[in-house]
Amino acid sequence: MIKAPISLQDLRRSLYIKAKAEPAWRFWGLYVHVCKTETLYEAYQMAKRNDGAPGIDGVTFEAIEESGVEGFLKQIQGELVTNTYRPMPARKKEIAKDGGNKIRVLSIPAIRDRVVQGALKLILEPIFEADFQSGSYGYRPKRTAHQAVNRVAQAIVEEKTRVIDVDLRSYFDNVQHALLLKKVGRRVQDAAVMHLLKMILKATGKKGVPQGGVVSPLLSNVYLTEVDRMLEKAITTTRRGKYTHVQYARFADDLVILIDSHPRQDWLVKAVEKRLREELAKLGVEINEEKSRMVDLTKGESFCFLGFEYRRILSRNKMWRPQYVPRLKKRTALLAKLREIFRRYVSQPAERVIELINPILRGWVNYFAVGHSSRCFSFVKDWVDKKIRRHLMRARQRSGFGWNRWSRQWLYEKLGLFNQYQLRRLEPLSKAQPTGSVS
């Protein structure tokens, strides 16, 4: 009887189930699945969906499609099977971050290398997904930044108002390759897979995982899993019935830990911080002391996580609740980007300017359309409205904003200016405690 080949989806599911059932199991025979046509094709489709610029070889998706995807993948498969594959150096690109004050260096692999990394990720991801903890949200299947944002808000509702706001110094650049490979090796007993992973890492330098690499987010989560486990243990060991005294949320290298406000838990704040520093020291990861801090929300202080600024406020019915809004620097960065488009296309028709700014507005608003962003959205909407009006008036060599000439409805319906500023609700939070409770 000939056994039908297992599909990629079924393989991933079986790997996850096995890894979940046997936490100490080391997987072998994985490399053959990395090299399969189905895996490489799916990895190519993933890379194409993400689009992106070409790597150091200058080869684009258009060129690959023109010459034939099948032949392109056959060549990669042949190199992998004969062990002649060697990753190219990644193309470096500097992009502005934090409103243009800092620079982040992206490493852009060639498309062929993106396909190989994608194939490796498709096979390794379900194994390590079984090990990842509930508070980790970054770049994981069926997990979003909004879920992490909501988890933090829920912790504030539960009176976890003392916050350890952690900033890791150049985390992605300082991952130790030997330690990372050791962590992967605890689950993978396949010399060919480990050799391939080592080549991918070494192609970008002596340490660090490249920001822009397809497999990098998975590897960065593997590296910090022990930190997550330590925090999960803190939650479990300090639990009192259904009530927990500790909560945390991590999205890649962005981490916040929230601890019960009661004075009885003063020791817990110090203990968690001490254990956190110990775990990070084992990994060779430094805490940025200038940016990391302890926050007490009961004193009117605030902290930032995933682009939102959190604080605790008193609602109209005298209940404490979390408030989270877009950070001012995120709004400033958005307006700076839009202002540059208005400046560069000052002589272009308004329709062309709107065509360029609409996708930017849509992406920004979709991300921040949770929490309490309505006031910020109103500001952005009014600002964009005025900029478009000034653009229209300048084209007519007139001053002013043309309030009587064009209605808002005309701007949105006739010109097609973005107008979807509605908030959407995440899963409901439990009721907050009344102000008379311990805070």
C-alpha positions in Angstrom: 0.0 0.0 0.0 1.4 3.4 -1.1 1.0 6.1 1.6 -0.3 9.4 0.2 2.1 12.3 0.8 1.2 14.5 3.8 0.2 18.0 2.9 2.0 21.0 4.3 -1.0 22.1 6.4 -1.4 18.6 7.8 2.4 18.3 8.5 2.4 21.6 10.4 -0.6 20.5 12.5 1.0 17.2 13.3 4.3 18.9 14.3 2.4 21.2 16.6 0.4 18.4 18.2 3.5 16.3 18.8 5.4 19.3 20.2 2.6 20.2 22.5 2.1 16.6 23.8 5.9 16.0 24.4 7.7 19.2 25.5 11.1 17.4 25.6 10.8 15.8 22.2 13.6 16.6 19.7 12.4 16.5 16.0 14.5 14.9 13.3 13.9 14.4 9.6 12.8 18.0 9.1 15.2 19.1 6.3 13.4 17.0 3.7 10.2 18.9 4.4 12.0 22.2 4.0 13.2 21.2 0.6 9.8 20.0 -0.7 8.3 21.7 -3.7 5.1 22.5 -1.8 7.0 24.1 1.1 9.1 26.2 -1.2 6.1 27.3 -3.3 4.2 28.4 -0.2 7.3 30.2 1.0 7.4 32.0 -2.3 3.8 33.0 -2.2 4.3 34.4 1.4 7.2 36.4 0.1 5.2 37.7 -2.8 2.3 38.7 -0.6 4.6 40.7 1.5 6.2 42.2 -1.6 9.1 44.3 -0.6 12.2 45.6 -2.5 14.8 43.3 -4.1 17.9 42.2 -2.3 21.5 42.7 -3.1 21.2 40.8 -6.4 18.5 43.2 -7.7 16.2 40.4 -8.7 12.5 41.4 -8.5 9.3 39.4 -8.4 8.4 40.7 -11.8 11.6 39.3 -13.2 11.0 35.9 -11.5 7.5 35.7 -12.8 8.6 36.6 -16.3 11.3 33.9 -16.4 9.2 31.3 -14.6 8.5 30.6 -10.9 8.8 26.9 -11.4 12.4 27.1 -12.7 13.3 29.6 -10.0 12.1 27.2 -7.2 13.7 24.2 -8.9 17.0 25.9 -8.8 16.7 26.7 -5.1 15.5 23.1 -4.4 18.5 21.7 -6.2 20.9 23.8 -4.2 19.3 22.8 -0.9 19.2 19.1 -1.8 22.9 19.1 -2.9 23.9 21.2 0.0 25.3 23.9 -2.3 23.0 26.6 -1.2 24.7 29.7 0.3 22.7 32.8 1.4 23.7 36.1 -0.1 24.6 39.1 2.1 21.5 41.1 2.9 21.1 44.6 1.5 21.1 47.2 4.2 18.6 50.0 4.3 18.3 52.7 6.9 14.8 53.9 7.8 13.7 56.6 10.2 12.0 55.6 13.5 10.4 57.6 16.4 9.4 60.4 14.1 12.8 60.6 12.3 15.0 61.2 15.4 16.6 57.7 15.2 17.6 55.2 12.5 16.7 51.5 12.2 18.8 49.4 9.9 16.8 46.9 7.9 18.4 43.9 6.3 16.7 43.0 3.1 17.5 39.4 1.9 17.4 38.5 -1.8 14.1 36.9 -2.8 15.7 33.5 -3.1 16.9 33.8 0.5 13.5 35.0 1.6 12.0 31.8 0.1 14.5 29.6 1.9 13.9 31.4 5.2 10.2 31.2 4.7 10.4 27.4 4.0 12.5 27.0 7.2 9.9 29.0 9.2 7.0 27.0 7.9 8.6 23.8 9.3 10.0 25.2 12.5 7.1 27.5 13.5 4.6 24.9 14.7 7.2 23.2 16.8 8.1 26.4 18.7 4.5 27.6 18.8 3.8 24.8 21.2 6.4 26.2 23.6 5.5 29.9 23.4 3.6 31.4 26.3 0.3 33.1 26.5 1.7 36.6 27.1 3.8 36.6 23.9 2.0 38.2 20.9 4.6 39.4 18.5 4.5 37.9 14.9 2.7 34.8 15.9 -0.2 33.1 14.0 -3.6 34.3 15.0 -2.2 36.8 17.5 -2.3 40.5 17.1 -0.9 43.7 18.7 -4.5 44.7 19.6 -4.8 41.5 21.7 -1.7 42.5 23.6 -3.0 46.1 24.0 -6.3 44.7 25.4 -4.4 42.3 27.8 -2.6 45.3 29.3 -5.9 47.2 29.6 -7.5 44.3 31.4 -4.6 44.1 33.9 -5.2 47.7 34.7 -8.9 47.1 35.3 -7.8 44.3 37.8 -5.9 46.9 39.8 -2.4 45.9 38.6 -1.3 49.5 38.5 2.4 49.2 39.3 4.1 48.8 35.9 7.6 47.7 35.0 8.1 49.3 31.6 11.1 47.6 30.1 13.1 48.8 27.1 15.7 46.3 25.7 18.8 47.9 24.3 19.3 47.1 20.6 17.8 43.6 21.2 17.7 42.3 17.7 21.4 43.3 17.1 22.6 41.6 20.2 21.1 38.1 20.0 24.0 35.6 20.6 24.1 33.1 17.8 25.6 30.2 19.8 22.9 30.6 22.5 20.1 30.9 20.0 21.3 27.8 18.1 21.5 25.9 21.5 17.9 26.9 22.2 16.7 25.7 18.8 18.7 22.5 19.3 16.7 21.6 22.3 13.8 20.9 19.9 15.5 20.2 16.7 17.8 17.1 16.2 18.5 17.6 12.5 22.0 18.5 11.5 21.0 19.8 8.0 18.4 22.2 9.5 20.8 23.5 12.1 23.5 24.0 9.4 21.1 25.9 7.2 20.0 28.1 10.2 23.6 28.8 11.1 24.4 29.9 7.6 21.4 32.3 7.6 22.5 33.8 10.9 26.2 34.1 9.9 25.3 35.9 6.6 24.3 39.0 8.6 27.2 39.1 11.0 28.7 37.6 14.1 25.6 38.2 16.3 22.1 39.5 16.0 19.0 38.5 14.0 18.4 40.7 11.0 15.4 43.0 11.1 13.8 42.3 7.8 14.6 38.6 7.7 11.7 36.2 7.3 12.7 33.8 10.0 14.0 36.5 12.4 10.7 37.2 14.3 10.3 33.4 15.1 14.0 33.3 16.3 13.6 36.4 18.4 10.6 34.8 20.2 12.5 31.6 20.7 15.4 33.6 22.3 13.0 35.3 24.9 10.8 32.3 25.7 12.6 31.6 29.0 11.8 35.2 30.1 8.1 34.5 29.3 8.3 31.2 31.2 9.7 33.0 34.2 6.8 35.5 34.2 4.2 32.8 33.7 5.7 31.1 36.8 5.4 34.3 38.7 1.7 34.5 37.8 1.1 30.9 38.8 3.0 30.9 42.1 1.4 34.1 43.4 -2.1 33.3 42.2 -4.9 33.4 44.9 -7.8 31.5 43.6 -9.0 33.2 40.4 -7.1 36.3 41.2 -3.6 36.9 39.9 -1.1 39.5 41.2 1.1 39.7 38.1 0.4 40.1 34.4 2.6 40.8 31.4 2.5 41.3 27.7 5.3 41.0 25.2 5.4 41.9 21.5 8.8 41.0 20.2 11.2 43.2 22.3 8.4 45.4 23.7 7.6 44.2 27.2 5.5 45.5 30.1 4.9 43.8 33.5 1.9 44.9 35.6 1.8 44.1 39.4 -0.9 44.4 42.0 -1.3 47.8 43.7 -1.8 46.5 47.2 1.1 47.3 49.6 1.3 43.6 50.5 2.7 43.0 47.1 5.7 45.5 47.5 8.0 42.5 47.7 6.6 41.1 44.5 7.6 44.2 42.5 11.3 43.8 43.6 11.3 40.0 43.2 9.9 40.1 39.6 12.4 42.9 38.6 15.3 40.9 40.1 14.3 37.7 38.3 13.8 39.6 35.0 17.3 41.0 35.2 18.7 37.6 35.9 17.0 36.0 32.9 18.0 38.8 30.6 21.6 38.6 31.8 21.7 34.9 30.9 20.8 35.9 27.4 23.3 38.8 27.2 20.4 41.2 26.7 20.8 44.7 28.3 18.1 46.8 29.7 18.1 50.4 28.6 18.1 52.0 32.0 17.4 55.5 30.6 14.2 54.4 29.0 13.1 51.6 31.4 11.2 52.8 34.5 8.7 51.9 37.2 5.3 53.5 36.8 2.6 53.9 39.4 -0.8 54.5 37.7 -2.4 55.4 41.0 -0.2 58.5 41.1 -1.4 59.8 37.7 1.7 58.5 35.9 1.5 56.9 32.4 3.5 54.4 30.3 3.6 53.5 26.6 3.2 50.1 24.9 2.9 49.3 21.2 2.4 53.0 20.3 -0.4 53.6 22.9 0.0 55.8 26.0 -1.8 54.2 29.0 -3.0 55.9 32.2 -5.8 55.3 34.7 -8.7 57.7 34.9 -11.9 58.1 36.9 -15.0 57.5 34.8 -18.3 59.4 35.1 -19.8 56.7 37.3 -16.9 57.0 39.7 -15.1 53.8 38.6 -11.4 53.5 37.7 -10.7 52.5 34.2 -7.8 52.4 31.8 -7.4 55.0 29.1 -5.1 54.3 26.2 -4.6 56.7 23.3 -2.1 57.1 20.4 1.3 58.4 21.6 1.9 62.1 20.7 5.1 61.1 18.9 3.1 58.6 16.7 0.7 61.4 15.7 3.6 63.8 15.1 5.3 61.2 12.9 2.1 60.6 10.9 1.6 64.4 10.3 5.3 64.8 9.3 4.9 62.0 6.7 1.7 63.6 5.3 3.2 67.1 5.4 6.1 65.8 3.2 3.7 64.5 0.6 1.8 67.8 0.5 5.1 69.6 0.1 6.5 67.4 -2.7 3.2 67.3 -4.6 2.3 71.0 -4.1 1.8 71.4 -7.9 -0.1 68.2 -8.4 -4.0 67.9 -8.5 -5.7 67.2 -5.2 -6.8 63.8 -6.5 -3.2 62.7 -6.8 -2.3 63.9 -3.3 -5.3 62.1 -1.9 -4.3 58.9 -3.7 -1.0 59.0 -1.9 -2.2 60.0 1.6 -5.3 57.7 1.8 -3.3 54.4 2.3 -1.2 56.0 5.0 -4.2 57.3 6.8 -6.0 54.1 6.4 -3.2 52.0 7.9 -2.6 54.4 10.8 -6.2 54.7 11.7 -6.9 50.9 11.4 -4.1 50.3 13.9 -5.1 53.0 16.4 -8.9 52.5 16.0 -9.1 50.8 19.5 -9.1 52.3 23.0 -9.9 56.0 23.3 -8.5 57.5 20.1 -11.5 59.6 19.1 -10.1 62.9 20.2 -6.8 62.2 18.4 -8.7 61.1 15.3 -10.7 64.3 15.3 -7.4 66.3 15.4 -6.0 64.3 12.5 -9.2 64.6 10.4 -9.4 68.4 10.9 -5.7 68.7 10.1 -5.9 66.7 6.8 -9.1 68.6 5.9 -7.4 71.9 6.2 -4.3 70.8 4.3 -6.5 69.6 1.4 -8.4 72.8 1.4 -5.2 74.9 1.3 -3.9 72.7 -1.5 -7.1 73.4 -3.5 -7.0 77.1 -2.8 -3.3 77.4 -3.8 -4.1 75.8 -7.1 -6.5 78.7 -7.7 -3.9 81.2 -6.4 -6.3 82.1 -3.5 -5.7 82.4 0.2 -7.9 80.9 2.9 -9.4 77.4 3.2 -12.5 77.7 1.0 -15.0 76.9 3.8 -17.9 78.3 1.8 -16.7 76.9 -1.5 -16.4 73.1 -0.5 -18.3 71.2 2.0 -16.8 68.3 3.9 -19.2 65.9 2.2 -17.8 67.1 -1.2 -14.2 66.4 0.0 -15.1 62.9 1.1 -17.6 61.8 -1.6 -16.4 63.7 -4.7 -12.6 63.7 -4.1 -12.5 60.5 -2.2 -10.6 61.7 0.9 -10.3 59.1 3.6 -13.1 59.3 6.1 -13.2 56.0 8.0 -12.2 57.3 11.5 -14.6 55.0 13.4 -13.3 53.2 16.6 -13.9 49.5 17.0 -14.3 47.6 20.2 -12.0 44.8 21.4 -13.3 42.1 23.6 -15.1 43.6 26.7 -13.1 44.3 29.8 -14.2 43.1 33.2 -15.8 45.8 35.4 -13.4 48.1 37.2 -13.5 48.3 41.0 -15.2 51.3 42.7 -13.0 54.2 43.9 -13.4 53.1 47.5 -11.4 50.0 46.9 -7.7 49.7 47.8 -5.5 51.5 45.2 
